[in-house]
Amino acid sequence: MDRPGTSRQSVEKIEVFEVREHVPYQAEITRAPAEYDEESGETYDSWSSAWKSICQLYNLLHHMQVAIVVYCLWHFALTSSPNGSITNLQLHIIFAGTGYQLFLVEAILTLHRHNSWSFQLSDDSKRIVHGCLQLIGSVFVMAGTFLGLADVNISVITPHGICGIIALGFTLLSFLSGIMALFSSKVRLMVKSGPMKMVHMAVGLFAISMGLVTIAMGFHMPVFSSSQERLSTALIVFVVLNLVYILIQPIVNIVSTTKRVM
């Protein structure tokens, strides 16, 4: 004859076994409709998978456009002088163009959900890489802008020069606001993290917009477009497409952050 304690333990084991078998079964019933892949043995949503693939493909094309623009900037800067010398103007093109078109653009794309090289990173890792790229880009932009101002052939009163100065100012503001947003969680009594992030995103978007507009104006200037008009038009189109693409995700983030704060 079994002891009371032994029978009670058996009942408990049976109840635990039944719960473990029962919960996954209910989860399978309530799961959203999806297709089954016989080769991998996994279920998936065909529409969301297709959309994700399209987004990743366009992200790849975007990186190719960035590489083409940066290559053309460097090629023009290093080959435009007939005697092979490097002037302040050429260094201005290299540093400012690389700062905006490469480092600051990639800094924004680091936080993009479909970015090819950062989507697998954690949120903290994305913020660290974003901050490092923004720091490098800001240094390049400052160096390129001051090298341009030191060149006697560059006039600040032109649309290219005015937009460049505005872009530099907002780039520095974006970097400072990014530092404040990063440490706002530790000084909540002084700065609220939600509004500070919104300010950082808004200022950063305006800075990168003015920077890419300045590059597009530079491609339209006679010093570049007179000898290669078709290439100039193509590069302007690439810069505009890059600008539109990098604005989409941050604008969505600003809207969502605004709703969450309010």
Phi and psi restraints in degrees (value plus and minus 20) as a CYANA .aco file:
   2 ASP   PHI     -92.2   -52.2
   2 ASP   PSI     128.4   168.4
   3 ARG   PHI     -95.2   -55.2
   3 ARG   PSI     131.6   171.6
   4 PRO   PHI     -79.0   -39.0
   4 PRO   PSI     -59.6   -19.6
   5 GLY   PHI     -85.4   -45.4
   5 GLY   PSI     -56.4   -16.4
   6 THR   PHI     -87.4   -47.4
   6 THR   PSI     -63.8   -23.8
   7 SER   PHI     -85.6   -45.6
   7 SER   PSI     -56.8   -16.8
   8 ARG   PHI     -85.8   -45.8
   8 ARG   PSI     -59.8   -19.8
   9 GLN   PHI     -84.3   -44.3
   9 GLN   PSI     -56.8   -16.8
  10 SER   PHI     -85.7   -45.7
  10 SER   PSI     -60.5   -20.5
  11 VAL   PHI     -83.5   -43.5
  11 VAL   PSI     -62.2   -22.2
  12 GLU   PHI     -82.3   -42.3
  12 GLU   PSI     -61.0   -21.0
  13 LYS   PHI     -84.0   -44.0
  13 LYS   PSI     -59.0   -19.0
  14 ILE   PHI     -87.1   -47.1
  14 ILE   PSI     -60.0   -20.0
  15 GLU   PHI     -85.6   -45.6
  15 GLU   PSI     -62.0   -22.0
  16 VAL   PHI     -83.7   -43.7
  16 VAL   PSI     -60.4   -20.4
  17 PHE   PHI     -84.2   -44.2
  17 PHE   PSI     -60.1   -20.1
  18 GLU   PHI     -86.9   -46.9
  18 GLU   PSI     -58.5   -18.5
  19 VAL   PHI     -86.0   -46.0
  19 VAL   PSI     -62.5   -22.5
  20 ARG   PHI     -86.1   -46.1
  20 ARG   PSI     -52.1   -12.1
  21 GLU   PHI    -100.2   -60.2
  21 GLU   PSI     -45.1    -5.1
  22 HIS   PHI    -104.3   -64.3
  22 HIS   PSI     -58.5   -18.5
  23 VAL   PHI     -84.5   -44.5
  23 VAL   PSI     -68.1   -28.1
  24 PRO   PHI     -80.4   -40.4
  24 PRO   PSI     -53.2   -13.2
  25 TYR   PHI     -84.6   -44.6
  25 TYR   PSI     -60.9   -20.9
  26 GLN   PHI     -88.0   -48.0
  26 GLN   PSI     -56.4   -16.4
  27 ALA   PHI     -83.7   -43.7
  27 ALA   PSI     -57.2   -17.2
  28 GLU   PHI     -87.9   -47.9
  28 GLU   PSI     -52.3   -12.3
  29 ILE   PHI     -90.9   -50.9
  29 ILE   PSI     -59.1   -19.1
  30 THR   PHI    -107.8   -67.8
  30 THR   PSI     -22.3    17.7
  31 ARG   PHI     -88.6   -48.6
  31 ARG   PSI     124.9   164.9
  32 ALA   PHI     -84.3   -44.3
  32 ALA   PSI     129.0   169.0
  33 PRO   PHI     -78.0   -38.0
  33 PRO   PSI     114.0   154.0
  34 ALA   PHI    -171.0  -131.0
  34 ALA   PSI     145.0   185.0
  35 GLU   PHI    -114.3   -74.3
  35 GLU   PSI     135.6   175.6
  36 TYR   PHI    -130.1   -90.1
  36 TYR   PSI     108.1   148.1
  37 ASP   PHI    -117.0   -77.0
  37 ASP   PSI      91.8   131.8
  38 GLU   PHI     -86.9   -46.9
  38 GLU   PSI     -51.3   -11.3
  39 GLU   PHI     -90.8   -50.8
  39 GLU   PSI     -65.9   -25.9
  40 SER   PHI    -111.4   -71.4
  40 SER   PSI     -37.3     2.7
  41 GLY   PHI      54.1    94.1
  41 GLY   PSI       1.9    41.9
  42 GLU   PHI    -140.7  -100.7
  42 GLU   PSI     134.7   174.7
  43 THR   PHI    -116.9   -76.9
  43 THR   PSI     130.6   170.6
  44 TYR   PHI    -174.3  -134.3
  44 TYR   PSI     137.9   177.9
  45 ASP   PHI    -115.5   -75.5
  45 ASP   PSI      94.1   134.1
  46 SER   PHI     -83.9   -43.9
  46 SER   PSI     -59.0   -19.0
  47 TRP   PHI     -88.8   -48.8
  47 TRP   PSI     -65.7   -25.7
  48 SER   PHI     -86.4   -46.4
  48 SER   PSI     -56.1   -16.1
  49 SER   PHI     -86.1   -46.1
  49 SER   PSI     -60.4   -20.4
  50 ALA   PHI     -85.6   -45.6
  50 ALA   PSI     -62.9   -22.9
  51 TRP   PHI     -85.2   -45.2
  51 TRP   PSI     -60.0   -20.0
  52 LYS   PHI     -83.4   -43.4
  52 LYS   PSI     -59.2   -19.2
  53 SER   PHI     -85.6   -45.6
  53 SER   PSI     -60.0   -20.0
  54 ILE   PHI     -84.1   -44.1
  54 ILE   PSI     -63.3   -23.3
  55 CYS   PHI     -83.1   -43.1
  55 CYS   PSI     -60.6   -20.6
  56 GLN   PHI     -88.1   -48.1
  56 GLN   PSI     -55.2   -15.2
  57 LEU   PHI     -85.0   -45.0
  57 LEU   PSI     -65.4   -25.4
  58 TYR   PHI     -87.1   -47.1
  58 TYR   PSI     -53.7   -13.7
  59 ASN   PHI     -81.5   -41.5
  59 ASN   PSI     -59.6   -19.6
  60 LEU   PHI     -83.8   -43.8
  60 LEU   PSI     -63.5   -23.5
  61 LEU   PHI     -82.7   -42.7
  61 LEU   PSI     -56.2   -16.2
  62 HIS   PHI     -82.8   -42.8
  62 HIS   PSI     -64.4   -24.4
  63 HIS   PHI     -82.8   -42.8
  63 HIS   PSI     -54.5   -14.5
  64 MET   PHI     -85.5   -45.5
  64 MET   PSI     -60.2   -20.2
  65 GLN   PHI     -83.9   -43.9
  65 GLN   PSI     -61.4   -21.4
  66 VAL   PHI     -80.1   -40.1
  66 VAL   PSI     -65.2   -25.2
  67 ALA   PHI     -83.2   -43.2
  67 ALA   PSI     -59.8   -19.8
  68 ILE   PHI     -84.8   -44.8
  68 ILE   PSI     -65.2   -25.2
  69 VAL   PHI     -83.4   -43.4
  69 VAL   PSI     -66.0   -26.0
  70 VAL   PHI     -84.3   -44.3
  70 VAL   PSI     -60.0   -20.0
  71 TYR   PHI     -81.9   -41.9
  71 TYR   PSI     -63.9   -23.9
  72 CYS   PHI     -86.0   -46.0
  72 CYS   PSI     -56.3   -16.3
  73 LEU   PHI     -81.8   -41.8
  73 LEU   PSI     -69.0   -29.0
  74 TRP   PHI     -85.5   -45.5
  74 TRP   PSI     -61.2   -21.2
  75 HIS   PHI     -83.7   -43.7
  75 HIS   PSI     -62.9   -22.9
  76 PHE   PHI     -86.4   -46.4
  76 PHE   PSI     -62.9   -22.9
  77 ALA   PHI     -85.6   -45.6
  77 ALA   PSI     -55.7   -15.7
  78 LEU   PHI    -109.6   -69.6
  78 LEU   PSI     -30.8     9.2
  79 THR   PHI    -139.6   -99.6
  79 THR   PSI     -23.6    16.4
  80 SER   PHI     -93.8   -53.8
  80 SER   PSI     -47.0    -7.0
  81 SER   PHI    -103.4   -63.4
  81 SER   PSI     105.3   145.3
  82 PRO   PHI     -85.2   -45.2
  82 PRO   PSI     -50.7   -10.7
  83 ASN   PHI    -113.6   -73.6
  83 ASN   PSI     -15.0    25.0
  84 GLY   PHI      60.4   100.4
  84 GLY   PSI     -11.7    28.3
  85 SER   PHI     -99.9   -59.9
  85 SER   PSI     139.2   179.2
  86 ILE   PHI    -132.6   -92.6
  86 ILE   PSI      96.2   136.2
  87 THR   PHI    -121.4   -81.4
  87 THR   PSI     153.9   193.9
  88 ASN   PHI     -82.0   -42.0
  88 ASN   PSI     -54.9   -14.9
  89 LEU   PHI     -83.2   -43.2
  89 LEU   PSI     -63.1   -23.1
  90 GLN   PHI     -87.7   -47.7
  90 GLN   PSI     -59.4   -19.4
  91 LEU   PHI     -86.4   -46.4
  91 LEU   PSI     -54.1   -14.1
  92 HIS   PHI     -80.5   -40.5
  92 HIS   PSI     -64.0   -24.0
  93 ILE   PHI     -83.7   -43.7
  93 ILE   PSI     -63.3   -23.3
  94 ILE   PHI     -86.5   -46.5
  94 ILE   PSI     -71.5   -31.5
  95 PHE   PHI     -92.0   -52.0
  95 PHE   PSI     -70.1   -30.1
  96 ALA   PHI     -86.8   -46.8
  96 ALA   PSI     -62.9   -22.9
  97 GLY   PHI     -84.2   -44.2
  97 GLY   PSI     -63.3   -23.3
  98 THR   PHI     -87.8   -47.8
  98 THR   PSI     -57.3   -17.3
  99 GLY   PHI     -82.0   -42.0
  99 GLY   PSI     -66.7   -26.7
 100 TYR   PHI     -97.5   -57.5
 100 TYR   PSI     -73.9   -33.9
 101 GLN   PHI     -94.3   -54.3
 101 GLN   PSI     -46.4    -6.4
 102 LEU   PHI    -125.9   -85.9
 102 LEU   PSI     -86.2   -46.2
 103 PHE   PHI     -90.4   -50.4
 103 PHE   PSI     -66.4   -26.4
 104 LEU   PHI     -93.6   -53.6
 104 LEU   PSI     -55.5   -15.5
 105 VAL   PHI     -84.2   -44.2
 105 VAL   PSI     -65.3   -25.3
 106 GLU   PHI     -88.3   -48.3
 106 GLU   PSI     -48.9    -8.9
 107 ALA   PHI     -82.1   -42.1
 107 ALA   PSI     -60.6   -20.6
 108 ILE   PHI     -90.4   -50.4
 108 ILE   PSI     -61.8   -21.8
 109 LEU   PHI     -88.8   -48.8
 109 LEU   PSI     -38.4     1.6
 110 THR   PHI     -76.9   -36.9
 110 THR   PSI     -55.1   -15.1
 111 LEU   PHI    -108.5   -68.5
 111 LEU   PSI     -20.4    19.6
 112 HIS   PHI     -95.5   -55.5
 112 HIS   PSI     117.4   157.4
 113 ARG   PHI     -88.6   -48.6
 113 ARG   PSI     -42.1    -2.1
 114 HIS   PHI    -130.4   -90.4
 114 HIS   PSI      -4.9    35.1
 115 ASN   PHI     -87.7   -47.7
 115 ASN   PSI     112.0   152.0
 116 SER   PHI     -84.2   -44.2
 116 SER   PSI     -53.7   -13.7
 117 TRP   PHI    -126.6   -86.6
 117 TRP   PSI     -19.8    20.2
 118 SER   PHI    -150.8  -110.8
 118 SER   PSI     -22.6    17.4
 119 PHE   PHI     -86.7   -46.7
 119 PHE   PSI     -44.3    -4.3
 120 GLN   PHI    -106.7   -66.7
 120 GLN   PSI     -25.3    14.7
 121 LEU   PHI     -97.7   -57.7
 121 LEU   PSI     135.2   175.2
 122 SER   PHI     -93.1   -53.1
 122 SER   PSI     146.8   186.8
 123 ASP   PHI     -82.1   -42.1
 123 ASP   PSI     -60.8   -20.8
 124 ASP   PHI     -85.0   -45.0
 124 ASP   PSI     -60.6   -20.6
 125 SER   PHI     -85.3   -45.3
 125 SER   PSI     -58.9   -18.9
 126 LYS   PHI     -82.2   -42.2
 126 LYS   PSI     -60.5   -20.5
 127 ARG   PHI     -85.6   -45.6
 127 ARG   PSI     -59.0   -19.0
 128 ILE   PHI     -84.9   -44.9
 128 ILE   PSI     -67.8   -27.8
 129 VAL   PHI     -84.4   -44.4
 129 VAL   PSI     -60.5   -20.5
 130 HIS   PHI     -78.8   -38.8
 130 HIS   PSI     -65.3   -25.3
 131 GLY   PHI     -86.0   -46.0
 131 GLY   PSI     -60.2   -20.2
 132 CYS   PHI     -84.6   -44.6
 132 CYS   PSI     -64.7   -24.7
 133 LEU   PHI     -85.5   -45.5
 133 LEU   PSI     -56.9   -16.9
 134 GLN   PHI     -87.8   -47.8
 134 GLN   PSI     -57.3   -17.3
 135 LEU   PHI     -83.4   -43.4
 135 LEU   PSI     -67.8   -27.8
 136 ILE   PHI     -83.1   -43.1
 136 ILE   PSI     -64.0   -24.0
 137 GLY   PHI     -82.6   -42.6
 137 GLY   PSI     -59.9   -19.9
 138 SER   PHI     -84.4   -44.4
 138 SER   PSI     -61.0   -21.0
 139 VAL   PHI     -83.0   -43.0
 139 VAL   PSI     -64.3   -24.3
 140 PHE   PHI     -82.2   -42.2
 140 PHE   PSI     -62.3   -22.3
 141 VAL   PHI     -84.7   -44.7
 141 VAL   PSI     -65.0   -25.0
 142 MET   PHI     -81.4   -41.4
 142 MET   PSI     -65.5   -25.5
 143 ALA   PHI     -82.4   -42.4
 143 ALA   PSI     -65.3   -25.3
 144 GLY   PHI     -85.8   -45.8
 144 GLY   PSI     -58.8   -18.8
 145 THR   PHI     -86.8   -46.8
 145 THR   PSI     -65.0   -25.0
 146 PHE   PHI     -89.9   -49.9
 146 PHE   PSI     -51.8   -11.8
 147 LEU   PHI     -86.4   -46.4
 147 LEU   PSI     -57.2   -17.2
 148 GLY   PHI     -87.1   -47.1
 148 GLY   PSI     -60.2   -20.2
 149 LEU   PHI     -87.2   -47.2
 149 LEU   PSI     -48.5    -8.5
 150 ALA   PHI     -96.1   -56.1
 150 ALA   PSI     -35.3     4.7
 151 ASP   PHI    -101.7   -61.7
 151 ASP   PSI     109.5   149.5
 152 VAL   PHI     -91.4   -51.4
 152 VAL   PSI     -36.9     3.1
 153 ASN   PHI    -106.3   -66.3
 153 ASN   PSI     -25.3    14.7
 154 ILE   PHI    -121.0   -81.0
 154 ILE   PSI     108.5   148.5
 155 SER   PHI    -129.4   -89.4
 155 SER   PSI     112.3   152.3
 156 VAL   PHI     -95.9   -55.9
 156 VAL   PSI     -38.3     1.7
 157 ILE   PHI     -99.6   -59.6
 157 ILE   PSI     -25.7    14.3
 158 THR   PHI     -97.1   -57.1
 158 THR   PSI     137.4   177.4
 159 PRO   PHI     -75.8   -35.8
 159 PRO   PSI     -58.6   -18.6
 160 HIS   PHI     -82.2   -42.2
 160 HIS   PSI     -64.4   -24.4
 161 GLY   PHI     -88.9   -48.9
 161 GLY   PSI     -62.1   -22.1
 162 ILE   PHI     -83.8   -43.8
 162 ILE   PSI     -66.9   -26.9
 163 CYS   PHI     -83.6   -43.6
 163 CYS   PSI     -54.5   -14.5
 164 GLY   PHI     -85.3   -45.3
 164 GLY   PSI     -61.6   -21.6
 165 ILE   PHI     -85.9   -45.9
 165 ILE   PSI     -62.3   -22.3
 166 ILE   PHI     -83.2   -43.2
 166 ILE   PSI     -62.4   -22.4
 167 ALA   PHI     -82.8   -42.8
 167 ALA   PSI     -59.8   -19.8
 168 LEU   PHI     -82.6   -42.6
 168 LEU   PSI     -65.5   -25.5
 169 GLY   PHI     -80.7   -40.7
 169 GLY   PSI     -65.3   -25.3
 170 PHE   PHI     -94.6   -54.6
 170 PHE   PSI     -45.5    -5.5
 171 THR   PHI     -85.1   -45.1
 171 THR   PSI     -62.5   -22.5
 172 LEU   PHI     -86.6   -46.6
 172 LEU   PSI     -59.9   -19.9
 173 LEU   PHI     -83.3   -43.3
 173 LEU   PSI     -58.9   -18.9
 174 SER   PHI     -83.9   -43.9
 174 SER   PSI     -61.0   -21.0
 175 PHE   PHI     -85.9   -45.9
 175 PHE   PSI     -62.9   -22.9
 176 LEU   PHI     -86.2   -46.2
 176 LEU   PSI     -62.5   -22.5
 177 SER   PHI     -87.0   -47.0
 177 SER   PSI     -50.3   -10.3
 178 GLY   PHI     -85.8   -45.8
 178 GLY   PSI     -59.0   -19.0
 179 ILE   PHI     -84.4   -44.4
 179 ILE   PSI     -62.4   -22.4
 180 MET   PHI     -85.2   -45.2
 180 MET   PSI     -59.3   -19.3
 181 ALA   PHI     -87.5   -47.5
 181 ALA   PSI     -53.5   -13.5
 182 LEU   PHI     -86.3   -46.3
 182 LEU   PSI     -60.2   -20.2
 183 PHE   PHI    -119.7   -79.7
 183 PHE   PSI     -12.5    27.5
 184 SER   PHI     -86.6   -46.6
 184 SER   PSI     -48.9    -8.9
 185 SER   PHI     -87.4   -47.4
 185 SER   PSI     -42.0    -2.0
 186 LYS   PHI    -113.1   -73.1
 186 LYS   PSI     -32.9     7.1
 187 VAL   PHI    -149.0  -109.0
 187 VAL   PSI      34.4    74.4
 188 ARG   PHI     -80.8   -40.8
 188 ARG   PSI     -48.5    -8.5
 189 LEU   PHI     -90.5   -50.5
 189 LEU   PSI     -42.0    -2.0
 190 MET   PHI    -122.1   -82.1
 190 MET   PSI     -62.9   -22.9
 191 VAL   PHI    -153.1  -113.1
 191 VAL   PSI     110.9   150.9
 192 LYS   PHI    -104.6   -64.6
 192 LYS   PSI     115.1   155.1
 193 SER   PHI     -88.6   -48.6
 193 SER   PSI     -60.6   -20.6
 194 GLY   PHI     -80.3   -40.3
 194 GLY   PSI     -78.4   -38.4
 195 PRO   PHI     -80.4   -40.4
 195 PRO   PSI     -54.1   -14.1
 196 MET   PHI     -86.4   -46.4
 196 MET   PSI     -58.7   -18.7
 197 LYS   PHI     -85.1   -45.1
 197 LYS   PSI     -58.9   -18.9
 198 MET   PHI     -83.3   -43.3
 198 MET   PSI     -62.7   -22.7
 199 VAL   PHI     -82.8   -42.8
 199 VAL   PSI     -63.8   -23.8
 200 HIS   PHI     -81.9   -41.9
 200 HIS   PSI     -64.3   -24.3
 201 MET   PHI     -86.7   -46.7
 201 MET   PSI     -62.1   -22.1
 202 ALA   PHI     -85.6   -45.6
 202 ALA   PSI     -66.5   -26.5
 203 VAL   PHI     -85.1   -45.1
 203 VAL   PSI     -60.9   -20.9
 204 GLY   PHI     -84.1   -44.1
 204 GLY   PSI     -59.9   -19.9
 205 LEU   PHI     -84.2   -44.2
 205 LEU   PSI     -61.4   -21.4
 206 PHE   PHI     -86.6   -46.6
 206 PHE   PSI     -58.2   -18.2
 207 ALA   PHI     -84.5   -44.5
 207 ALA   PSI     -68.3   -28.3
 208 ILE   PHI     -89.2   -49.2
 208 ILE   PSI     -51.1   -11.1
 209 SER   PHI     -85.0   -45.0
 209 SER   PSI     -67.3   -27.3
 210 MET   PHI     -85.6   -45.6
 210 MET   PSI     -55.5   -15.5
 211 GLY   PHI     -85.0   -45.0
 211 GLY   PSI     -64.6   -24.6
 212 LEU   PHI     -91.7   -51.7
 212 LEU   PSI     -54.4   -14.4
 213 VAL   PHI     -82.9   -42.9
 213 VAL   PSI     -59.3   -19.3
 214 THR   PHI     -82.9   -42.9
 214 THR   PSI     -60.5   -20.5
 215 ILE   PHI     -84.2   -44.2
 215 ILE   PSI     -62.8   -22.8
 216 ALA   PHI     -81.1   -41.1
 216 ALA   PSI     -60.4   -20.4
 217 MET   PHI     -83.5   -43.5
 217 MET   PSI     -56.5   -16.5
 218 GLY   PHI     -84.2   -44.2
 218 GLY   PSI     -58.7   -18.7
 219 PHE   PHI     -86.3   -46.3
 219 PHE   PSI     -45.5    -5.5
 220 HIS   PHI    -105.8   -65.8
 220 HIS   PSI     -31.6     8.4
 221 MET   PHI     -88.6   -48.6
 221 MET   PSI     128.6   168.6
 222 PRO   PHI     -77.8   -37.8
 222 PRO   PSI     -50.5   -10.5
 223 VAL   PHI     -82.4   -42.4
 223 VAL   PSI     -43.8    -3.8
 224 PHE   PHI    -126.6   -86.6
 224 PHE   PSI     -64.4   -24.4
 225 SER   PHI    -102.0   -62.0
 225 SER   PSI     -37.2     2.8
 226 SER   PHI     -84.6   -44.6
 226 SER   PSI     -55.4   -15.4
 227 SER   PHI    -119.2   -79.2
 227 SER   PSI     -32.1     7.9
 228 GLN   PHI    -169.6  -129.6
 228 GLN   PSI      51.2    91.2
 229 GLU   PHI     -86.8   -46.8
 229 GLU   PSI     -64.3   -24.3
 230 ARG   PHI     -86.0   -46.0
 230 ARG   PSI     -61.0   -21.0
 231 LEU   PHI     -83.8   -43.8
 231 LEU   PSI     -58.6   -18.6
 232 SER   PHI     -80.0   -40.0
 232 SER   PSI     -65.2   -25.2
 233 THR   PHI     -83.6   -43.6
 233 THR   PSI     -62.2   -22.2
 234 ALA   PHI     -84.0   -44.0
 234 ALA   PSI     -61.9   -21.9
 235 LEU   PHI     -87.7   -47.7
 235 LEU   PSI     -56.2   -16.2
 236 ILE   PHI     -82.9   -42.9
 236 ILE   PSI     -61.9   -21.9
 237 VAL   PHI     -82.6   -42.6
 237 VAL   PSI     -62.7   -22.7
 238 PHE   PHI     -81.1   -41.1
 238 PHE   PSI     -63.8   -23.8
 239 VAL   PHI     -84.2   -44.2
 239 VAL   PSI     -61.3   -21.3
 240 VAL   PHI     -85.0   -45.0
 240 VAL   PSI     -63.4   -23.4
 241 LEU   PHI     -82.2   -42.2
 241 LEU   PSI     -60.4   -20.4
 242 ASN   PHI     -81.9   -41.9
 242 ASN   PSI     -62.1   -22.1
 243 LEU   PHI     -83.4   -43.4
 243 LEU   PSI     -66.1   -26.1
 244 VAL   PHI     -82.0   -42.0
 244 VAL   PSI     -60.2   -20.2
 245 TYR   PHI     -86.9   -46.9
 245 TYR   PSI     -64.2   -24.2
 246 ILE   PHI     -94.9   -54.9
 246 ILE   PSI     -34.1     5.9
 247 LEU   PHI    -102.6   -62.6
 247 LEU   PSI     -42.9    -2.9
 248 ILE   PHI     -83.4   -43.4
 248 ILE   PSI     -77.3   -37.3
 249 GLN   PHI     -83.9   -43.9
 249 GLN   PSI     -64.2   -24.2
 250 PRO   PHI     -82.3   -42.3
 250 PRO   PSI     -56.0   -16.0
 251 ILE   PHI     -85.0   -45.0
 251 ILE   PSI     -61.0   -21.0
 252 VAL   PHI     -81.5   -41.5
 252 VAL   PSI     -60.1   -20.1
 253 ASN   PHI     -86.2   -46.2
 253 ASN   PSI     -58.5   -18.5
 254 ILE   PHI     -83.7   -43.7
 254 ILE   PSI     -63.3   -23.3
 255 VAL   PHI     -83.0   -43.0
 255 VAL   PSI     -64.9   -24.9
 256 SER   PHI     -87.0   -47.0
 256 SER   PSI     -58.7   -18.7
 257 THR   PHI     -86.7   -46.7
 257 THR   PSI     -58.1   -18.1
 258 THR   PHI     -82.3   -42.3
 258 THR   PSI     -63.5   -23.5
 259 LYS   PHI     -84.7   -44.7
 259 LYS   PSI     -58.0   -18.0
 260 ARG   PHI     -90.5   -50.5
 260 ARG   PSI     -57.3   -17.3
 261 VAL   PHI     -92.5   -52.5
 261 VAL   PSI     -60.2   -20.2
